[in-house]
Amino acid sequence: MTAQVAFDLRGKTAVLATMHGKEAAISPLLQRLLGLRVIVPDGLDTDRFGTFSREIPRAGSALDAARAKIEEGFARVPGSTIGIASEGSYGPHPDVPYLPLGHEHVLLIDRHTGLELVGRHVGAALHMAAARATSVDEAIALAERWRFPAQGVLVMRLDGEQPSPRRGIHKELRTLPALQQAVARIVAEDGAAWLETDLRAHRNPPRMRWIRRATLDLVRAFRSRCPACERPGFVRSSSVEGLPCASCRQPTSTIKAFVRACVSCGHQACEPVDVAWADPALCDLCNP
């Protein structure tokens, strides 16, 4: 059997471990581009692997959580060999103050071939926002700015100045009156309420688009075959700086090549960028 046949997913069934509607972003792409039939098992509780609202801390990395979800999916669908799961990770941008950074991962595991592939999307997470409100009117203004109710909004109590979902949280607010009532109750008792955008996929349309982009990256990874072992997953793993300046010809910090590496055998190759020279504006010698 050739590598192309061994790693052909057309007509196969994959179990997608989700409880938050991610099949809307993932399934159509995997069906159309890889020929996979995707099913979602009933009764799967992925919240037990961690929640964005912080009632349940996530143990390990985003990929650790995705692997745990897939194992649960396999347990729900005995005999299945292909598992899919998505996991996001959000936090402060390392270089830009007050800007949140988001990482979305879509993981595929094929137990029959031992293949594990990840699709990724990284960017400034403008769909992640939070603020303290001391009145119902202030809370409504925040929610409307965040495009509630299309964008879900969480309302929770505070412990001092810090949000405390364990003291009380409202996660299923679907209407403005429901949000008003939740905020009014907390403000009356505590003097302020904490509001933040709901990052669960089915309540966050921008995040659903990111998951779609990560799925497309997964498809690209599957289609990229290693020249050494012919397995899928010959993907960019790092970059090399040093593109010469167009004016002085000295190396700059601009990327001159990407390194592709096989996720299976580790074979590597350099992929030069498609430009020969760096902009002198980016050169430390020409533009110190």
Secondary structure per residue as TSV (DSSP state, phi and psi in degrees):
chain	resnum	aa	ss	phi	psi
A	1	M	-	360.0	130.8
A	2	T	-	-78.9	164.1
A	3	A	H	-61.6	-37.1
A	4	Q	H	-62.0	-39.2
A	5	V	H	-74.0	-42.1
A	6	A	H	-60.6	-33.0
A	7	F	T	-107.4	23.8
A	8	D	-	-85.8	121.9
A	9	L	-	-96.3	-2.9
A	10	R	T	-60.9	129.2
A	11	G	T	85.0	-6.0
A	12	K	-	-87.1	161.2
A	13	T	E	-107.7	132.5
A	14	A	E	-117.5	142.0
A	15	V	E	-95.6	125.6
A	16	L	E	-102.9	117.7
A	17	A	-	-89.4	96.2
A	18	T	-	-151.7	152.0
A	19	M	S	-126.3	6.3
A	20	H	S	-121.5	31.8
A	21	G	S	73.1	20.0
A	22	K	T	-68.5	-14.7
A	23	E	H	-59.9	-25.6
A	24	A	H	-64.0	-32.2
A	25	A	H	-91.1	-33.5
A	26	I	H	-94.1	-47.9
A	27	S	H	-60.0	-47.8
A	28	P	H	-59.9	-37.4
A	29	L	H	-69.4	-43.7
A	30	L	H	-68.8	-32.1
A	31	Q	H	-68.2	-48.0
A	32	R	H	-74.9	-38.0
A	33	L	H	-97.2	-26.9
A	34	L	H	-118.4	-8.2
A	35	G	-	77.0	14.3
A	36	L	-	-79.9	140.8
A	37	R	E	-95.9	120.5
A	38	V	E	-107.1	130.2
A	39	I	E	-121.5	150.3
A	40	V	-	-113.9	119.3
A	41	P	-	-69.2	147.2
A	42	D	T	-75.1	147.9
A	43	G	T	72.3	16.8
A	44	L	-	-80.8	127.3
A	45	D	-	-108.2	93.6
A	46	T	G	-82.4	-11.7
A	47	D	G	-63.2	-24.3
A	48	R	G	-68.5	-12.0
A	49	F	G	-93.2	4.2
A	50	G	-	130.4	143.4
A	51	T	-	-124.5	145.5
A	52	F	T	-63.7	-30.2
A	53	S	T	-79.8	-0.4
A	54	R	S	78.0	7.7
A	55	E	S	-66.8	-33.7
A	56	I	S	-121.3	110.1
A	57	P	-	-66.6	146.7
A	58	R	-	-84.8	131.3
A	59	A	-	-91.3	122.4
A	60	G	S	85.8	-165.3
A	61	S	-	-84.3	175.1
A	62	A	H	-60.8	-40.9
A	63	L	H	-69.5	-33.1
A	64	D	H	-60.5	-43.1
A	65	A	H	-66.1	-40.6
A	66	A	H	-63.0	-40.5
A	67	R	H	-63.7	-41.1
A	68	A	H	-63.7	-39.3
A	69	K	H	-62.2	-43.5
A	70	I	H	-63.6	-41.2
A	71	E	H	-60.9	-38.5
A	72	E	H	-66.2	-38.2
A	73	G	H	-63.3	-42.3
A	74	F	H	-61.0	-39.9
A	75	A	H	-66.2	-32.3
A	76	R	H	-76.9	-27.4
A	77	V	S	-122.9	80.2
A	78	P	T	-56.9	138.1
A	79	G	T	92.5	-13.6
A	80	S	-	-71.7	144.4
A	81	T	-	-119.6	-13.7
A	82	I	E	-115.6	123.9
A	83	G	E	-121.9	145.6
A	84	I	E	-130.0	140.4
A	85	A	E	-152.9	153.4
A	86	S	E	-122.3	143.6
A	87	E	E	-147.9	138.1
A	88	G	E	-112.0	155.1
A	89	S	E	-138.5	125.7
A	90	Y	E	-130.8	142.6
A	91	G	E	-172.6	-171.2
A	92	P	E	-69.2	144.4
A	93	H	-	-67.7	134.7
A	94	P	S	-69.3	-20.4
A	95	D	S	-117.4	-21.3
A	96	V	S	-116.8	110.9
A	97	P	T	-60.0	142.7
A	98	Y	T	68.1	7.2
A	99	L	-	-106.6	121.5
A	100	P	E	-77.3	146.6
A	101	L	E	-116.6	134.4
A	102	G	E	-118.1	142.5
A	103	H	E	-124.5	123.8
A	104	E	E	-112.0	136.5
A	105	H	E	-125.7	135.4
A	106	V	E	-122.1	117.4
A	107	L	E	-105.8	136.4
A	108	L	E	-121.2	129.8
A	109	I	E	-124.4	127.6
A	110	D	E	-111.5	105.5
A	111	R	T	-68.3	-25.3
A	112	H	T	-70.2	-40.3
A	113	T	T	-103.0	-10.1
A	114	G	T	79.1	9.4
A	115	L	E	-76.7	135.6
A	116	E	E	-132.3	117.4
A	117	L	E	-125.0	147.2
A	118	V	E	-126.5	131.2
A	119	G	E	-101.9	141.2
A	120	R	E	-132.1	152.6
A	121	H	E	-143.7	131.5
A	122	V	E	-128.9	139.1
A	123	G	E	-174.9	175.5
A	124	A	E	-69.0	121.2
A	125	A	-	-90.9	77.3
A	126	L	T	-70.7	-12.8
A	127	H	T	-86.4	8.0
A	128	M	-	-111.1	116.4
A	129	A	-	-148.9	153.5
A	130	A	E	-155.9	151.0
A	131	A	E	-163.3	158.7
A	132	R	E	-94.3	136.8
A	133	A	E	-125.4	134.9
A	134	T	S	-106.8	3.4
A	135	S	S	-151.7	161.6
A	136	V	H	-63.5	-41.5
A	137	D	H	-61.4	-41.0
A	138	E	H	-64.6	-39.7
A	139	A	H	-66.2	-41.7
A	140	I	H	-62.7	-42.1
A	141	A	H	-61.1	-41.8
A	142	L	H	-62.9	-49.2
A	143	A	H	-60.2	-42.7
A	144	E	H	-67.1	-36.1
A	145	R	H	-63.0	-33.7
A	146	W	T	-87.6	5.4
A	147	R	T	69.9	34.8
A	148	F	T	-65.9	140.3
A	149	P	T	-95.1	-4.6
A	150	A	T	-58.1	-41.9
A	151	Q	S	-93.4	122.0
A	152	G	-	-66.0	149.0
A	153	V	E	-129.4	132.8
A	154	L	E	-97.4	141.6
A	155	V	E	-123.3	126.9
A	156	M	E	-140.7	165.6
A	157	R	-	-83.0	164.3
A	158	L	E	-109.6	153.4
A	159	D	E	-119.7	96.0
A	160	G	T	72.4	-119.1
A	161	E	T	-103.1	1.0
A	162	Q	E	-104.3	137.9
A	163	P	E	-62.1	139.5
A	164	S	-	-135.6	85.2
A	165	P	T	-60.2	-25.5
A	166	R	T	-71.9	-20.6
A	167	R	T	-80.4	-23.0
A	168	G	-	158.7	132.0
A	169	I	E	-147.8	142.9
A	170	H	E	-114.0	116.3
A	171	K	-	-111.0	-17.3
A	172	E	-	-113.5	42.5
A	173	L	-	-80.7	121.9
A	174	R	-	-117.4	-14.5
A	175	T	S	-132.0	160.0
A	176	L	H	-63.7	-42.7
A	177	P	H	-59.5	-38.3
A	178	A	H	-64.6	-41.8
A	179	L	H	-65.4	-43.6
A	180	Q	H	-58.1	-43.7
A	181	Q	H	-64.9	-42.9
A	182	A	H	-64.3	-45.1
A	183	V	H	-65.4	-45.2
A	184	A	H	-57.4	-41.8
A	185	R	H	-64.8	-44.9
A	186	I	H	-70.2	-42.6
A	187	V	H	-62.7	-39.7
A	188	A	H	-62.4	-34.7
A	189	E	H	-87.8	-37.7
A	190	D	H	-114.9	-14.8
A	191	G	S	91.0	-14.4
A	192	A	-	-162.5	156.6
A	193	A	E	-130.1	156.0
A	194	W	E	-106.4	128.9
A	195	L	E	-118.1	142.5
A	196	E	E	-152.0	155.1
A	197	T	E	-67.8	138.2
A	198	D	-	-75.4	120.4
A	199	L	-	-91.9	0.8
A	200	R	S	-63.3	138.6
A	201	A	G	-57.7	-41.0
A	202	H	G	-73.6	-9.8
A	203	R	G	-115.6	10.5
A	204	N	-	-138.1	89.0
A	205	P	H	-56.1	-41.9
A	206	P	H	-61.9	-38.1
A	207	R	H	-66.0	-35.5
A	208	M	H	-61.5	-36.5
A	209	R	H	-66.5	-37.7
A	210	W	H	-63.8	-40.1
A	211	I	H	-63.2	-37.4
A	212	R	H	-61.8	-42.4
A	213	R	H	-66.4	-38.8
A	214	A	H	-65.3	-34.0
A	215	T	H	-65.6	-41.3
A	216	L	H	-62.4	-37.5
A	217	D	H	-65.5	-35.9
A	218	L	H	-62.8	-42.4
A	219	V	H	-61.4	-43.7
A	220	R	H	-61.3	-40.2
A	221	A	H	-63.9	-40.2
A	222	F	H	-66.0	-37.3
A	223	R	H	-78.5	-14.4
A	224	S	-	-90.9	105.2
A	225	R	B	-94.0	141.7
A	226	C	-	-69.9	130.4
A	227	P	T	-68.7	-16.1
A	228	A	T	-91.5	-48.2
A	229	C	T	-112.2	-7.4
A	230	E	-	68.7	11.0
A	231	R	-	-83.4	154.3
A	232	P	B	-64.2	156.7
A	233	G	-	103.8	33.6
A	234	F	E	-91.9	89.5
A	235	V	E	-123.3	162.3
A	236	R	E	-65.1	130.0
A	237	S	E	-118.5	-22.5
A	238	S	E	-163.1	177.3
A	239	S	E	-131.5	159.6
A	240	V	E	-122.5	122.4
A	241	E	E	-84.7	167.4
A	242	G	-	123.9	15.3
A	243	L	-	-60.5	127.5
A	244	P	B	-69.0	146.9
A	245	C	B	-69.1	138.8
A	246	A	T	-68.2	-18.8
A	247	S	T	-97.2	-56.7
A	248	C	T	-98.5	-9.2
A	249	R	-	69.7	9.5
A	250	Q	-	-86.0	153.2
A	251	P	B	-62.0	143.8
A	252	T	-	-118.3	-179.3
A	253	S	S	-84.3	1.1
A	254	T	S	-70.7	142.2
A	255	I	E	-65.6	132.0
A	256	K	E	-108.2	-16.5
A	257	A	E	-162.8	156.0
A	258	F	E	-111.6	146.3
A	259	V	E	-98.9	123.9
A	260	R	E	-98.1	138.1
A	261	A	E	-135.9	145.1
A	262	C	E	-82.4	129.8
A	263	V	T	-71.3	-13.8
A	264	S	T	-99.8	-56.0
A	265	C	T	-102.8	-10.1
A	266	G	-	84.0	0.4
A	267	H	-	-57.1	139.0
A	268	Q	E	-126.0	154.4
A	269	A	E	-154.9	148.3
A	270	C	E	-89.1	140.6
A	271	E	E	-122.3	99.9
A	272	P	E	-63.1	149.6
A	273	V	-	-71.7	165.4
A	274	D	S	-91.7	18.5
A	275	V	-	-124.2	150.0
A	276	A	S	-93.2	-27.3
A	277	W	S	-132.9	151.0
A	278	A	B	-90.4	150.5
A	279	D	-	-62.9	126.8
A	280	P	G	-56.8	-22.9
A	281	A	G	-63.6	-21.2
A	282	L	G	-99.5	6.1
A	283	C	-	-93.5	129.8
A	284	D	T	-69.6	-22.8
A	285	L	T	-83.9	-44.2
A	286	C	T	-79.5	-27.6
A	287	N	-	-137.0	66.7
A	288	P	-	-67.4	360.0
